[in-house]
Amino acid sequence: MTTEEHTLGHVHRDDIGSRMGMWLFLFTELLLFGGMFFIYSVYRFMNTESFHIAAKELNTLIGCFNTAILLTSSINMALSITAIQKDNKNLSVFFQVVTILLALGFMVNKYFEWTTKFHHGIYPGSETLLAKDSGEILFFGLYYVMTGLHGLHVVIGAFLIGWMTRLTIKGVITKDSFVKLESAGLYWHLVDIIWIFLFPLFYLIT
């Protein structure tokens, strides 16, 4: 085996290891949110009517808009990977930047949504919330914890993609070496999928 072949083989094994590591990390994330979804399901079963009443306090339109934003961002992230595979660095950078802007848009909407709830006195420990039924208190407790944790993942994802954009511009990520960008894309798709579950659970309760 030549030195070049040995080097290529070594890179290939590193790529496989990186992909496996990312999938294992995503699996732990699924376990985390899966546990929360299970807890939500149990409490919702025990407080069906209260959860239904509490859900009316949420703005379904904003929830729909944020869903559209994340779906669009996932498409852009996938397009950025396709672009770099076709050796179009500038187009890949463009799609990555658009993904970051959409992530910021999601967080801005979430900020205004949370601010409105705080303005109405609906936040953990508030007199307004404590005066409500125990089921409604549980609903909003889960709402803030689960959407807050998801929001944290959105912020982390935006920074991660920003780092990938920098690496792409510097030529570290290329058509022959794009596993880092691919891993960032997998993380971002997970963030999207989690929201796809959160949206109906909190905003579309019937």
C-alpha positions as CSV (number, residue, x, y, z in Angstrom):
1,M,0.0,0.0,0.0
2,T,1.4,3.4,-1.0
3,T,1.6,6.3,1.4
4,E,-1.2,8.1,-0.4
5,E,-3.5,5.1,-0.2
6,H,-2.7,4.7,3.5
7,T,-3.5,8.4,4.1
8,L,-6.8,8.1,2.2
9,G,-7.7,5.0,4.1
10,H,-6.9,6.8,7.4
11,V,-9.2,9.7,6.5
12,H,-11.9,7.3,5.4
13,R,-11.8,5.6,8.8
14,D,-11.9,9.0,10.6
15,D,-15.0,9.9,8.6
16,I,-16.7,6.7,9.6
17,G,-15.8,7.3,13.2
18,S,-17.0,10.9,13.1
19,R,-20.3,9.8,11.6
20,M,-20.8,7.1,14.2
21,G,-19.9,9.5,17.0
22,M,-22.5,12.0,15.8
23,W,-25.2,9.3,15.5
24,L,-24.5,8.2,19.1
25,F,-24.7,11.8,20.3
26,L,-28.0,12.2,18.5
27,F,-29.3,9.0,20.1
28,T,-28.6,10.5,23.5
29,E,-30.5,13.6,22.5
30,L,-33.4,11.5,21.4
31,L,-33.4,9.7,24.8
32,L,-33.4,13.1,26.6
33,F,-36.4,14.4,24.7
34,G,-38.0,11.0,24.5
35,G,-38.1,10.9,28.3
36,M,-39.7,14.4,28.3
37,F,-42.3,13.4,25.7
38,F,-43.2,10.4,27.9
39,I,-43.6,12.5,31.0
40,Y,-45.7,14.9,29.0
41,S,-47.9,12.0,27.8
42,V,-48.5,10.8,31.3
43,Y,-49.4,14.2,32.7
44,R,-51.6,15.0,29.7
45,F,-53.5,11.7,30.2
46,M,-54.0,12.6,33.8
47,N,-55.1,16.2,33.1
48,T,-56.7,16.1,29.6
49,E,-59.1,19.0,30.2
50,S,-56.7,21.2,32.0
51,F,-54.1,20.8,29.2
52,H,-56.7,21.6,26.6
53,I,-57.7,24.8,28.4
54,A,-54.0,25.9,29.0
55,A,-53.1,25.3,25.3
56,K,-55.6,28.0,24.3
57,E,-53.2,30.5,25.9
58,L,-50.6,29.7,23.2
59,N,-50.5,31.5,19.9
60,T,-51.0,28.8,17.2
61,L,-50.2,31.2,14.4
62,I,-46.7,31.9,15.8
63,G,-46.2,28.1,16.3
64,C,-47.1,27.5,12.7
65,F,-44.8,30.3,11.5
66,N,-41.9,28.9,13.6
67,T,-42.6,25.4,12.2
68,A,-42.4,26.8,8.6
69,I,-39.1,28.6,9.5
70,L,-37.5,25.4,10.9
71,L,-38.6,23.3,7.9
72,T,-37.2,25.9,5.5
73,S,-34.0,26.0,7.5
74,S,-33.6,22.3,7.2
75,I,-34.0,22.4,3.5
76,N,-31.4,25.1,3.3
77,M,-29.0,23.1,5.4
78,A,-29.4,20.1,3.1
79,L,-28.9,22.3,0.1
80,S,-25.6,23.6,1.6
81,I,-24.3,20.1,1.8
82,T,-25.3,19.3,-1.7
83,A,-23.6,22.5,-2.9
84,I,-20.3,21.7,-1.3
85,Q,-20.5,18.2,-2.7
86,K,-20.7,19.8,-6.1
87,D,-17.7,22.0,-5.3
88,N,-19.8,25.2,-5.1
89,K,-18.3,26.8,-2.0
90,N,-20.1,30.1,-2.4
91,L,-23.5,28.6,-2.8
92,S,-22.9,26.3,0.2
93,V,-21.9,29.4,2.3
94,F,-25.0,31.2,1.1
95,F,-27.3,28.4,2.2
96,Q,-25.6,28.1,5.6
97,V,-25.9,31.8,6.3
98,V,-29.6,31.6,5.3
99,T,-30.0,28.7,7.8
100,I,-28.5,30.8,10.6
101,L,-30.7,33.8,9.8
102,L,-33.8,31.5,9.9
103,A,-32.6,30.1,13.3
104,L,-32.3,33.7,14.6
105,G,-35.8,34.4,13.2
106,F,-37.1,31.4,15.1
107,M,-35.6,32.7,18.4
108,V,-36.9,36.2,17.8
109,N,-40.4,34.8,17.5
110,K,-39.9,32.7,20.6
111,Y,-38.7,35.7,22.5
112,F,-41.8,37.7,21.7
113,E,-44.0,34.7,22.5
114,W,-42.4,34.2,25.9
115,T,-42.4,38.0,26.6
116,T,-46.2,38.1,25.9
117,K,-46.7,35.2,28.3
118,F,-44.6,36.9,31.0
119,H,-46.6,40.2,30.4
120,H,-49.8,38.3,31.1
121,G,-48.3,36.9,34.3
122,I,-48.1,33.3,32.9
123,Y,-44.6,32.1,34.0
124,P,-43.3,29.6,36.6
125,G,-44.0,30.8,40.1
126,S,-46.2,33.7,39.2
127,E,-49.4,34.4,41.2
128,T,-51.5,34.3,38.0
129,L,-50.2,30.8,37.1
130,L,-50.4,29.5,40.7
131,A,-54.0,30.5,40.8
132,K,-54.8,28.2,38.0
133,D,-55.7,24.5,38.1
134,S,-52.8,22.1,38.9
135,G,-53.1,20.6,35.4
136,E,-52.6,24.0,33.8
137,I,-49.6,24.6,36.0
138,L,-48.1,21.3,34.9
139,F,-48.8,22.2,31.2
140,F,-46.9,25.5,31.4
141,G,-44.1,24.0,33.5
142,L,-43.6,21.4,30.7
143,Y,-44.0,24.1,28.0
144,Y,-41.3,26.3,29.4
145,V,-38.9,23.5,30.1
146,M,-39.3,21.7,26.8
147,T,-39.5,24.6,24.5
148,G,-36.7,26.3,26.5
149,L,-34.4,23.3,26.1
150,H,-35.3,23.2,22.4
151,G,-34.5,26.9,22.1
152,L,-31.1,26.2,23.6
153,H,-30.5,23.6,21.0
154,V,-31.4,26.1,18.3
155,V,-28.9,28.6,19.6
156,I,-26.2,25.9,19.8
157,G,-27.1,24.8,16.3
158,A,-26.8,28.3,15.0
159,F,-23.3,28.7,16.5
160,L,-22.3,25.3,15.1
161,I,-23.4,26.2,11.6
162,G,-21.7,29.5,11.9
163,W,-18.5,27.6,12.7
164,M,-19.1,25.4,9.7
165,T,-19.5,28.5,7.5
166,R,-16.2,29.8,8.7
167,L,-14.5,26.5,7.9
168,T,-16.1,26.4,4.5
169,I,-14.9,29.9,3.7
170,K,-11.4,29.0,4.8
171,G,-11.4,25.9,2.6
172,V,-11.3,23.4,5.4
173,I,-14.7,22.0,4.3
174,T,-14.5,21.0,0.7
175,K,-16.2,18.5,-1.7
176,D,-13.7,15.9,-0.6
177,S,-14.0,16.7,3.1
178,F,-17.5,17.7,4.3
179,V,-18.2,15.3,7.2
180,K,-18.2,18.2,9.7
181,L,-20.8,20.0,7.7
182,E,-22.8,16.8,7.3
183,S,-22.7,16.2,11.1
184,A,-23.8,19.8,11.7
185,G,-26.7,19.2,9.3
186,L,-27.7,16.0,11.1
187,Y,-27.8,18.0,14.4
188,W,-29.9,20.7,12.8
189,H,-32.4,18.2,11.3
190,L,-32.7,16.7,14.8
191,V,-33.6,20.2,16.2
192,D,-36.2,20.4,13.4
193,I,-37.7,17.0,14.2
194,I,-38.0,17.7,17.9
195,W,-40.0,20.9,17.1
196,I,-42.2,18.9,14.8
197,F,-43.3,16.9,17.9
198,L,-43.4,19.9,20.3
199,F,-45.6,22.0,18.0
200,P,-48.7,19.7,18.0
201,L,-48.2,18.6,21.6
202,F,-48.5,22.1,22.9
203,Y,-50.2,24.2,20.2
204,L,-52.6,21.8,18.6
205,I,-54.2,20.0,21.6
206,T,-57.8,18.9,20.8
